Amino acid sequence: MPPPQSDPYTVQVAALRAADAAQAFAGRLIAKGFPAYVVEPAAEGPVALYRVRVGRYADHGEAERILQRLQQEEQLTPWITR
């Protein structure tokens, strides 16, 4: 059995170049009840991308359920990340 992972699973829904667009996107998801937030770009990254993510889940199955809700309710194409 693999050791437990300490990094939570998150569901990423977008990676945008404009901070204000990312904040607006996260705000719309928050208004609909999703625990959305924006991850600032990495300083060493070649392109500044603001990542819009939902939740921090200890369990992959829980992240998968949120991913499916985002697909069905919001017509998004999210993916699970750590």
HELIX and SHEET records of a PDB file:
HELIX    1   1 ALA A   19  ALA A   31  1                                  13    
HELIX    2   2 HIS A   60  GLU A   74  1                                  15    
SHEET    1   A 4 ALA A  36  VAL A  39  0                                        
SHEET    2   A 4 TYR A  50  TYR A  57 -1                                        
SHEET    3   A 4 TYR A   9  LEU A  16 -1                                        
SHEET    4   A 4 TRP A  79  THR A  81 -1                                        
END                                                                             
